[in-house]
Amino acid sequence: MPSPEQWTRPDPGAGPAATAAQPSPEQVIAGLRATTEGGAELTQLLTPEGERLEDSRFDPYLADIDAEALRGLYRDMVLVRRADRESNAMQRQGQLGIWVPLLGQEAAQVGSGRALRPADMAFPSYREHGVAYTRGVDFRELLGIFRCTDHSGWDPAEYGFHPYTIVIGNQVLNAAGYAMGQKFDGKVGNADDADNEATIVYFGDGATSQGDVHEGFVWGAVYDAPVVYFCQNNQWAISEPTERQSRLPLYQRARGYGFPGIRVDGNDVLACLAVTRWALDECRHGNGPVLIEAFTYRMDAHTTTDDPTRYRLSDELEAWKLKDPIERVRAHLARAGSGEQDFFDSVDAEADEFAAQLRDFCFNMPDPPPERIFSEVYADTPAALDAQREEYLSYLAGFAGGEH
């Protein structure tokens, strides 16, 4: 399997690879041309240049995506990116304890998130801010997690979006179990498709090396659970490249469990939307599970505690910038005459206002009261926890008016 460095180099003999932040002319050409960088099996419906590709298998799943809908997807990605950048900046200013950037993965998250129906359930890891946005979760609720004031402030049942999972890969087991429950409850294979449900679970390429992911695959396969395993292969598991996670493309691992796998261009919002709709449809009709490998790239650090310059080259980053998920939609809208400058300006202005609201909220976020650590844990609070709360509050009361 080629290394990440080879993926970002021009063809042999085409010229030297760039080593500085500015790519070489040969690399620019190679990047613009490399629409099959994920291999011939990559499903792509919108090229980096904004050209729409026809696909008889997946085009039917985009029948409702007219110019207005595509502008909506563009708006989603711009707002999500702006919120991500603002949150990253607030962490640097000490307002958040940590932040997990999604820069570069907007298409994978918005496309797959918009494929879900209200009754479906999504299980995120800790980077799926874009999916949370598409499920209607207030972005401000996410800030509490990274400010360490809340675990999650939303009702998972109401939004169809589970709380973030920090333990790598653990959410795959949770999702498999939830999907098994959907099947046991008769939410799969009904004649009236409105009565059917499915589950989607998100994880990264590095998580595929975790035992929980393997076990989640086994349980889902054995019970034909209606679960879509959505792997965002962003090429780096912190500092380890994908080639150190697997000897074959990740989507091909599905064969060993007996269910289909597919690789999609994770920087193509239309392909991510169509393929995820197809996979969810398969699951709702009893043909699950399905593994989707979204072939994308993490344009920023793993988290704000990470320094990616220590393990990857700047020319690799520059090559992937040419495949930016937002710019290709903007290019397509411009080519098709569906996006005037006034539209793009209005989206940018809305994104700035969105970021300002997040910033104002974060800077003025109140500290939770001491008793908050004991609440919202159990539906029926155990007596032992009640006793611990009273003991702790009594201890704190001893400092009232003091200097401690």
C-alpha positions in Angstrom: 0.0 0.0 0.0 1.5 3.4 -0.9 2.6 5.7 1.9 0.8 9.1 2.5 3.9 10.7 1.0 3.5 8.8 -2.2 -0.2 9.8 -2.4 0.8 13.5 -2.5 3.7 13.2 -5.0 3.3 13.5 -8.8 3.8 10.5 -11.0 7.3 9.0 -11.1 9.5 11.1 -13.3 7.1 14.1 -13.4 9.4 16.2 -11.2 10.6 16.5 -7.7 8.3 16.6 -4.7 7.8 19.9 -3.0 9.3 20.2 0.5 8.2 23.7 1.4 4.7 25.1 2.1 4.4 26.1 -1.6 3.8 23.0 -3.8 5.8 22.6 -7.0 4.0 23.2 -10.4 4.1 19.5 -11.0 2.4 18.8 -7.7 -0.3 21.4 -8.4 -1.1 19.7 -11.7 -1.0 16.3 -10.1 -3.3 17.4 -7.3 -5.8 18.9 -9.7 -5.8 15.8 -11.8 -5.8 13.2 -8.9 -9.5 12.6 -8.6 -8.9 8.9 -8.1 -6.3 9.3 -5.3 -8.3 7.0 -3.2 -8.1 4.3 -5.8 -10.2 3.4 -8.8 -12.9 2.2 -6.4 -13.4 5.7 -5.0 -17.0 6.9 -5.4 -16.9 10.5 -6.4 -19.7 12.7 -7.8 -18.1 16.1 -7.6 -14.5 16.6 -8.6 -12.1 19.1 -6.9 -12.6 21.4 -9.9 -16.4 21.4 -9.3 -17.3 19.1 -12.2 -20.4 17.0 -11.6 -19.9 13.3 -12.5 -22.7 11.0 -13.4 -23.2 7.8 -11.5 -26.1 5.5 -12.3 -25.9 3.8 -9.0 -26.0 6.8 -6.7 -27.6 9.6 -8.7 -31.1 8.4 -7.8 -30.3 9.2 -4.2 -29.8 12.8 -5.1 -33.0 13.3 -7.0 -34.1 16.0 -4.6 -30.8 17.9 -4.6 -31.5 20.9 -6.8 -29.5 24.2 -6.9 -31.2 25.4 -3.7 -30.5 22.2 -1.8 -26.8 22.4 -2.9 -26.6 26.0 -1.7 -27.9 24.7 1.6 -25.2 22.1 1.8 -22.6 24.8 1.0 -24.0 27.0 3.8 -23.9 24.1 6.2 -20.2 23.5 5.6 -19.3 27.1 5.7 -21.0 27.7 9.1 -19.6 24.5 10.5 -16.1 25.4 9.5 -16.4 28.9 10.9 -17.7 27.6 14.2 -14.8 25.1 14.3 -12.2 27.8 13.6 -13.7 30.1 16.3 -13.7 27.3 18.8 -10.1 26.5 18.0 -9.2 30.2 18.6 -11.1 30.3 21.9 -9.1 27.3 23.1 -5.9 29.1 22.3 -7.2 32.0 24.4 -7.9 29.9 27.4 -11.7 29.7 27.1 -11.8 26.0 26.3 -9.7 23.3 27.9 -9.2 21.5 24.6 -10.7 21.5 21.1 -10.9 18.7 18.5 -10.8 20.3 15.0 -12.8 19.0 12.1 -11.1 21.2 9.4 -11.2 19.4 6.1 -13.8 16.9 7.1 -16.9 19.1 6.6 -18.2 17.2 3.6 -18.0 13.8 5.2 -19.9 15.1 8.3 -22.5 17.3 6.7 -23.2 14.9 3.8 -23.7 11.9 6.0 -25.5 13.9 8.7 -28.0 15.2 6.2 -28.7 11.7 5.0 -30.2 10.8 8.3 -33.9 10.8 9.0 -35.4 12.1 12.3 -36.0 8.6 13.7 -32.4 7.5 13.0 -29.7 7.5 15.7 -26.1 8.8 15.3 -23.3 7.8 17.6 -20.3 10.2 17.4 -16.7 10.0 18.6 -15.4 13.4 19.7 -14.9 15.2 16.4 -18.4 15.1 14.8 -19.4 18.7 15.4 -20.7 18.9 11.8 -23.0 15.9 12.4 -24.3 17.4 15.6 -25.1 20.6 13.7 -27.1 18.7 11.0 -29.0 16.9 13.8 -30.2 20.2 15.2 -27.9 20.2 18.3 -27.1 23.8 19.4 -23.4 24.3 18.7 -23.2 26.1 22.1 -24.0 22.8 23.8 -20.7 21.4 22.4 -18.7 24.1 24.0 -19.6 23.0 27.5 -18.0 19.6 26.8 -14.6 21.2 25.9 -14.9 23.8 28.7 -15.4 20.9 31.1 -18.7 22.1 32.4 -21.0 19.5 30.8 -20.7 16.1 29.2 -23.7 16.8 26.9 -26.5 19.2 27.3 -28.9 17.7 24.8 -31.4 14.9 24.9 -30.1 12.1 22.7 -33.6 10.7 22.1 -34.9 14.1 21.0 -32.1 14.8 18.5 -31.1 11.3 17.5 -27.5 12.1 18.4 -25.7 10.3 21.2 -23.3 12.1 23.6 -19.7 12.3 22.5 -17.5 9.3 23.2 -14.0 9.9 24.3 -12.9 6.3 24.6 -11.6 5.3 21.1 -13.9 3.0 19.3 -16.3 2.4 22.3 -19.2 4.0 20.4 -19.1 1.3 17.8 -20.2 -1.3 20.4 -22.9 1.1 21.7 -24.2 1.7 18.2 -24.3 -2.0 17.3 -26.3 -2.7 20.5 -28.7 0.2 19.7 -29.2 -1.1 16.2 -29.8 -4.6 17.4 -32.6 -3.1 19.6 -34.1 -1.3 16.6 -34.3 -4.7 14.9 -35.8 -6.4 17.9 -38.4 -3.6 18.2 -39.5 -4.3 14.6 -38.1 -1.1 13.1 -36.5 -2.9 10.2 -37.9 -4.3 6.9 -41.5 -3.0 7.3 -43.6 -2.5 4.2 -44.2 1.1 5.2 -40.7 2.6 5.0 -41.7 5.4 7.4 -41.7 2.8 10.1 -38.1 1.8 9.5 -35.0 3.1 11.3 -31.2 2.8 11.1 -28.2 3.8 13.1 -24.9 5.4 12.0 -21.7 5.4 14.0 -18.6 7.5 13.4 -15.0 6.6 14.1 -11.6 7.3 12.6 -9.0 5.2 10.8 -7.0 4.8 14.0 -10.0 3.4 15.8 -10.1 0.4 13.4 -7.2 -1.0 15.3 -9.3 -1.1 18.5 -10.9 -4.2 19.7 -14.2 -2.5 20.4 -14.6 -1.7 16.7 -13.9 -5.4 15.8 -16.5 -6.6 18.3 -19.0 -4.0 17.1 -18.5 -5.3 13.6 -19.0 -8.9 14.8 -22.2 -8.2 16.7 -23.7 -6.1 13.9 -23.0 -8.7 11.3 -24.2 -11.7 13.3 -27.5 -9.9 14.1 -27.9 -8.2 10.7 -28.2 -5.0 12.7 -29.3 -1.8 10.8 -26.0 0.0 11.5 -23.8 2.0 9.1 -20.2 2.0 10.2 -18.9 5.4 9.0 -15.1 5.5 9.1 -13.6 9.0 8.5 -10.2 8.0 7.2 -8.4 11.3 7.6 -5.0 9.6 6.9 -3.6 10.1 10.4 -4.3 8.4 13.7 -2.7 11.3 15.7 0.8 10.8 14.4 0.4 7.3 12.8 -0.4 7.1 9.1 -3.1 4.8 7.8 -0.6 2.4 6.3 0.4 1.4 9.8 -3.3 0.6 10.6 -4.0 -1.8 7.8 -2.4 -3.7 4.9 -5.4 -3.1 2.7 -8.0 -0.3 2.2 -10.1 0.0 5.3 -13.4 -0.5 3.5 -12.3 -3.9 2.3 -12.2 -5.1 6.0 -16.0 -5.4 5.7 -15.5 -8.6 3.6 -14.2 -10.5 6.6 -17.4 -9.8 8.6 -19.7 -10.6 5.7 -21.2 -7.2 4.9 -20.5 -4.7 2.1 -17.9 -2.0 2.3 -17.5 1.1 0.1 -15.0 3.9 -0.2 -16.3 7.4 -0.9 -14.5 10.7 -1.5 -14.9 12.2 1.9 -14.3 15.7 0.5 -17.3 15.4 -1.8 -20.5 16.3 0.0 -22.7 15.0 -2.7 -21.0 11.6 -2.8 -21.1 11.4 1.0 -24.8 12.3 1.0 -25.7 9.8 -1.7 -23.7 6.9 -0.4 -24.9 7.3 3.1 -28.5 7.5 2.0 -27.9 4.3 0.1 -26.3 2.6 3.1 -29.0 3.7 5.5 -31.7 2.5 3.0 -30.0 -0.9 2.9 -30.0 -1.1 6.7 -33.6 0.0 7.0 -34.7 -2.8 4.6 -32.8 -5.5 6.5 -29.6 -5.6 4.4 -27.2 -4.1 7.0 -24.7 -3.6 8.2 -22.6 -1.4 5.8 -19.1 0.0 6.2 -18.4 3.4 4.6 -14.8 4.6 4.4 -14.8 8.3 3.8 -11.4 9.1 2.3 -10.6 12.6 3.5 -7.9 14.5 5.3 -7.4 16.1 8.7 -6.2 19.6 7.7 -5.5 20.6 11.3 -4.0 19.0 14.4 -5.6 15.9 16.0 -6.5 18.2 18.9 -5.2 21.5 20.1 -2.6 19.6 22.2 -1.1 18.1 19.0 1.7 19.5 16.8 1.2 17.9 13.3 4.4 19.6 11.9 6.4 17.0 13.9 5.2 14.0 11.8 3.9 15.2 8.4 5.2 17.3 5.6 3.8 20.7 4.6 3.6 19.7 0.9 1.1 16.9 1.9 -1.1 19.5 3.5 -0.8 21.8 0.4 -1.8 19.0 -1.9 -4.9 18.2 0.0 -5.9 21.9 0.1 -6.5 21.5 -3.7 -9.3 19.1 -2.8 -11.0 21.4 -0.3 -14.7 20.2 0.3 -16.1 23.7 0.4 -14.3 25.2 -2.6 -15.4 22.4 -4.9 -19.1 23.1 -4.1 -18.5 26.8 -4.6 -16.8 26.1 -7.9 -19.7 24.0 -9.0 -22.3 26.5 -8.1 -20.3 29.2 -10.0 -19.9 27.0 -13.0 -23.6 26.1 -13.0 -24.7 29.8 -12.6 -26.3 28.8 -9.3 -24.2 30.9 -7.0 -23.9 34.7 -7.3 -21.3 36.7 -5.3 -24.1 38.1 -3.2 -25.0 34.6 -2.1 -21.4 33.8 -1.1 -21.1 37.1 0.7 -24.3 36.5 2.6 -23.2 33.1 3.8 -19.8 34.5 4.9 -21.6 37.2 6.9 -23.9 34.7 8.5 -20.9 32.6 9.4 -19.2 35.5 11.1 -22.4 36.3 13.0 -22.6 32.6 14.1 -19.1 32.7 15.3 -19.7 36.0 17.2 -22.6 34.4 19.0 -20.6 31.4 20.0 -17.8 33.6 21.2 -20.1 35.8 23.3 -21.7 32.7 24.8 -18.4 31.0 25.6 -16.9 34.1 27.2 -20.0 34.6 29.4 -20.6 31.0 30.2 -21.3 30.7 33.9 -19.5 28.1 36.0 -21.8 25.3 37.1 -22.8 25.2 40.8 -20.9 22.5 42.9 -24.0 20.3 43.1 -24.1 20.0 39.3 -21.5 17.2 39.4 -24.0 15.0 41.2 -27.1 15.7 39.1 -28.2 14.3 35.8 -26.3 11.1 36.4 -29.0 8.7 37.5 -32.7 8.7 36.8 -33.2 7.7 40.4 -30.4 9.0 42.6 -28.9 6.2 44.9 -28.8 7.0 48.6 -25.1 6.7 48.6 -24.7 9.5 46.0 -27.2 11.7 48.0 -25.0 11.2 51.1 -21.8 12.1 49.1 -23.5 15.2 47.8 -24.5 16.4 51.2 -21.1 15.7 52.6 -19.4 17.6 49.8 -21.7 20.6 50.0 -21.3 20.7 53.8 -17.5 20.7 53.4 -17.7 23.6 50.9 -20.0 25.5 53.2 -17.3 25.5 55.8 -15.3 27.9 53.6 -18.2 30.5 53.3 -16.8 33.9 54.0 -13.3 32.6 54.6 -10.1 33.1 52.6 -9.9 29.6 51.2 
